Amino acid sequence: MIDDPNPKDWRDLQTSVCRLLNEIGLTAETEKKLTTPRGEVKVDVYAVDQGSVDKIKYIVECKNWSAAIPQSVVHSFTTVMAETGANIGFLVSQQGLQRGAEKYTANTNIIGMTYLDLQLRYFDLWWEKCFCRHIGNLADEMMDFVEPYNPRRDELVADMSQEKIGIFNGLLGVFGTFCLVMTHLNIGRYVNLKEWGKSEFPVCTTPNTLDDYKNTLLTNWPQFPWGRATNFRELKFMIEEIVVDAHANFRDVFGGEIDEVYSRR
């Protein structure tokens, strides 16, 4: 999944939930103090959807308990929801809600779930707004070095020593196709991926599982240790490191960005 579904402790759970909500486009913060008719109350995570017309507000209570959350906790949370004017409430825990608590929340704006449930709920949005966008942006920054046709780059290469040309070709062999494919992670900004389908843009189509993504796409680049990634966040960091490292190596060979170096000629 996106993260380890079993955080180390309550603080790790709280931080992870807040980070996920920020990554899908909400404005979230931990341990937020809110004013109620009875005074101030501090909530674990508070988030606002700034892009919505009504600025939808979320409150999340994080309970990293080994037991399911009882109905008494839900009652208290209901009061906080009502007195702060929150629109949606999440009770995130290791084991979800007890049966009575589930019954109580059945027709309310409160949802009990595990951290894994929260990740599944927002995975498609996280994939688009965080994974694809961040990696795609990084790859776009080095497009001049790896794109198939770039007259300015090719002129600079023609003036290089044989040693540098060899280094450049070696970098293209290791990173070129990979980084070029990673630029397609941004294609969702320009085409409707649901209409085009997985066969056209498999790199950015929401995968079913991490292993599926590794075995159907990333297997094309066995030079990178994909097995080290145990969740999509680790995979995202790994790909970003590869792209950033590749970009730095290309800049070293050329002495800067293509346009900058070309303009100094």
N, C-alpha and C positions, 0 to 999 in steps of 0.2 A: 504494500500500500504506500501512501505518501510518506508516512513516518512509522517508527516503531509503535504499534498499537498499545504497548504497555509501558507508559512513562514511569520513571524511577520513583517519583513522589508527587505530592500534590502541586508543588511549585513547578515541576517540569510539565505536568499536565496543563496547568494554567498558562504557562508560557507557550506551550505547543498549540493550544487552542487559539490563543491570541494571534500567534504568528500565522496560522492557517487562515483565520478570518481576514487578516490584513492582506494576505496573498491573493484572496479571491475578490478583492476590491472594496472591502468594508474598511472603515476607520475604527480600529480596535485598540483598546488599552487595558492593562491589568490593574486590579485593585483600585478601581474608580470610585470616588466618593460622590454619592448622589443625594440630593435633598428630597426628603419626604415630609408629610405633615407632622411626623413624630420626631423629626430631626434628621441627621445625616446617617446614611447607610453605605457601607463599602461592599461593592460587588466584585467577584473574582475577575470577570471579563465583561467589558461593556463595549458594544460595537454599534456603529451607525452606518446605514447604507446611504451615503451622501448622494449617490446617483439616482435614488428613488424620489418620486415627487413628494412623498410625505416624510422623507428622512426616517425610514423604518429603523426602530431601535431594538437591539438585542441585548439580553442579559444572560450570562452563562455562569452557572454555579458548578465548580469543579470539585468533585469528591473522589479522591483516589483511594476509596475504601475497598476492602476485599469482599464486603457484603453489599447486597443490593440496597438502594436508597429506600427508606421507609416513608410511609405516608405523612408522618409528622414533618419531615423536611420539606416535602412538597407543599404542605399547608403554609409554612413560613415563607417559602419562595413565592407562593401565590400572592401573599401580602406585599412582598417587595415589588413584584411585577405591577400590581395595581397602584401602589403608592408612587412609583417612579414613572408610570406611563409607558412602560416598555411594551413593545408590540409582540415580540417573540421571546420565549425563555427556553434555554437548554439546560438540562441537568445532566452533566457528563460525568460518568463514573466507570469503574472497572466492570461492574456487574449489572448496570442498568437499574431499573426500578423494581421494587417488590410488587406483587400482583395487585395489592390494594392501591398502591400509588399509581400503577398503570391505569387501573379503572378510573381513578380520580381525575387523571389528566386526559382521558380519552377524548373529551370534547372541549378541551381548553387550548390556549395558545402556548402551553408548556409541553415540551417533548423531552423524554428521558432517553438517554442513549449512552453507548460506550464511545471511547475516543475513535475506535475503528468505525463505528456507525457514522460519526461525524465526518470522517475522511471519505467514506463511501458516498455520503449525501452530497458532498461538494467536489468530488474528484473531477468531474468533467470541467467544472469552472476553474479549478486549480490548474488542471492540465493546460487549458487555453491561456489563462491570464498569467500564470507563473512559469510553468515548465517551458511551454512553447515560446512565449513572448521573451523571456529573459535570455534563453539560449539563442533564439533567432536574432535578437538584437546584437548579441556579441558576435555571432557569425557574420551578420551583415557588415560589421565594422571592418572585417578583413576580406571582403568580397573582391577588392581590387587585386589581391594577391593570387586568388585561386580561380577566378572566373575563366572560362575557356577563351574568351576573346577580350583582350585589353591592350590596344596598341601602345599606350604609354608604358605599361609594364614591360611589354615585349621589347620596346626600344631600349629601356634601361638594362634589360637582361642582355641584349646584344652588345652593350658596352662593357659588360662585366668580364672579369678574368675567368679563365676556365675553372679555376678552383671555386669561385663563387657560383658560377653556373651549375657546377656539380652539387654544391650545397643546396641551391635553390631547387634543382630537380629532385634531390633527395627529400626535401621538405614536402614538395608536391606529392611525391610517392606515398609518404606517411600520412600527411594531413589534408592534401588537396581535395580529394573527392568527399572525404568525410565532412570537412568544413563547408563545402559547397552544398551538400545535402542538408546540413544543419540550418542553412539560410532558409530552407523551405518550411521550417517551423513557423515562420511568420506568414505563410500563405493564407492562413485563415482570415487575415485582415482584408484579403482581396477577393476570395472566392468562398462560396458556400460549400463547406466540406461535406455536409450531409447530402447535397445534390451530386457532388463529384464522386463520392464514395472512397473507400479505403484503397482501392487498387490504384487510384491516381496519385494520392498523396499519403502513403502509409506512414511517413515519418511523423506527421502531425495529427493523424487520426487517433482519437482516444483509444489507447490499448486496453485489452481485457485484463491482462496481468503483466507483471514485470518480466516474467520468463518469456511470455509471448513476444514482448517488445525486443528483448535481447535476441531471441532465437529466430525471429522473422526479419529483423532489420539490422540490428547491431552486429550480428554474426558476420556481416560483410566486412567488418574491420577487426579481425582477430588480433591485431597488434596491440589492442587496448584491453586491459584486464577487467572486462565487464562483470566477471564473477564476484568482484569485491563489493558490488552494490547489492544491498539486501532490501532496499525500498526505493521508491522513485525520487525521494529527496537526495539520497546518496548518489543515485545515477545522475541527477541534475547537476550536482556539484562536480562530479567526475567529468561530465561532458564540458561544463564551463571551464574547468581547469585545462582540459585538452585544447579547447579553442583559444583560450587566453595564452597558453604556452606557445601554440602554433603562431599566433599573431605576433608575439614578441620575437620569435625566431625569424619570421619573414622580415620584420622591421630591421632586425640586426643585419640581415643580408643586404637589404637595400639602403640602409642608413636612414630609415624613416618611412612615412607613409608614401605611397606611390605618387600622389598628386604633389606633395610637398617636395619630394626629391626631383620630380620632373620639372617643377617650376624653377628650381635652382640651376638647372642646366644652362 
